[in-house]
């Protein structure tokens, strides 16, 4: 009898709860939904002209494909009161490409070389796999510590980052291709910190140092090295979607030539122009799914997709990382905030070598070559200081090459400097026009 009374009471309680739940759902479903705070903030940020943002089209406030994807996707997470950077979770949009399809695989290698050094360790590893006839690009991002045949006796050192340093580019491309599972990798692009900062600046992020710090952070955005290399792959993806239209025409050729002098590569200007032509013919990019990012080896991790499309978005990510580091009371070595003075360092090197130009031209070339190859002056934020340092490095190297009887080398130095100046001047002019 007692059990029956207890059952009746529980039944009455459940009915009351169901009634109140049904009433609450009815009210909220009929109520007109309010826009997410993240949507309001992001639209305002994207539609306002900022000095750090390159507009998609001249004199138009048109959202790029990458930005539109974030604004329209219902899974975009709300930002909290601290203006936290939101993110999407990656959707599985990998297309089925026939094995017979023509693929062009290009390795993008970020070397961990500090200013004035020529380290060959591969800190960032990405394969841009282009299927030009289908108008599709797959970016395969590989964590640097992925096991690979580096030929080291210590098995813990047999990883992809070491392969590049010990066995050279040919072995690296072979190992990276096996991991990526996209077929042979025949082409490569290599860049260090200075070149990366210059490239990031060309892509519209004035604070290139902060952008690079965000892209190199291991833990602040979650997921350790796997999320980090995915973030870098996403940055490449979003920048291609945003800027691909610039690769065509006369100005496109200037950017291609300038890019190739900025970085080391076995690609040619004509080869890249051919790829651009084929992709244009295939209607690339048709939409945001025209480029997919994958991490290999596969892990099953559900990666977060952050918005790197402009400086405002990157600033939010930087704040997120710094709050995380402060909360953990732990220094993220990949997000070092140690302040260095690149202008001061380069000026000291130049002053010390100035007296050696006449009598010791080989010494001048040996000491300046690493800085020239890195385009180290691109770490100098002040444009007038950067211009002066670049000019001094160029003048000393050109004079020294002529001094030892190598005029072709001297002309190459002049060509690199002139092309870089023209490329940055062109982008600066476009930015000024877009503000009018």
Order of alpha helices (4+ residues) and beta strands (2+ residues): alpha-alpha-alpha-beta-beta-beta-beta-alpha-alpha-beta-alpha-alpha-alpha-alpha-beta-alpha-beta-beta-alpha-alpha-alpha-alpha-alpha
